[in-house]
């Protein structure tokens, strides 16, 4: 009898994640497959749910809405922060992904939108926030 994916199964997958314009943002291939336990939520929970009942060798295309993928884009996550929060002030350039640690020890990742004299406009949204993600998944093995 052909195995089908059930919640709790460890699976190996080939997976390609694309944006609606066709740009590939992530790819897991035979040399580097995506391995996960279905239902644990370590991948996109909505995609894990749609893998249930897939067979070994089966390929499925799953479209994830922004709230099922990297979340909606939120303007309130665009902040003006003092340059003093950054160790290497000379390397602050628009479009650069940065990591900042607050005085309390919390770590945030963001993208620099604008560099001003004493501050930086920082976007803490995930770079793919607000975007629909199209996954093409092939189940390589179950168990």
Secondary structure as GFF3:
##gff-version 3
##sequence-region A 1 143
A	DSSP	beta_strand	10	19	.	.	.	ID=ss1
A	DSSP	beta_strand	24	28	.	.	.	ID=ss2
A	DSSP	three_ten_helix	30	32	.	.	.	ID=ss3
A	DSSP	beta_strand	34	37	.	.	.	ID=ss4
A	DSSP	alpha_helix	45	51	.	.	.	ID=ss5
A	DSSP	beta_strand	59	64	.	.	.	ID=ss6
A	DSSP	three_ten_helix	66	68	.	.	.	ID=ss7
A	DSSP	three_ten_helix	75	77	.	.	.	ID=ss8
A	DSSP	beta_strand	78	82	.	.	.	ID=ss9
A	DSSP	three_ten_helix	83	85	.	.	.	ID=ss10
A	DSSP	three_ten_helix	89	91	.	.	.	ID=ss11
A	DSSP	beta_strand	97	101	.	.	.	ID=ss12
A	DSSP	beta_strand	107	115	.	.	.	ID=ss13
A	DSSP	beta_strand	119	123	.	.	.	ID=ss14
A	DSSP	beta_strand	133	142	.	.	.	ID=ss15
###
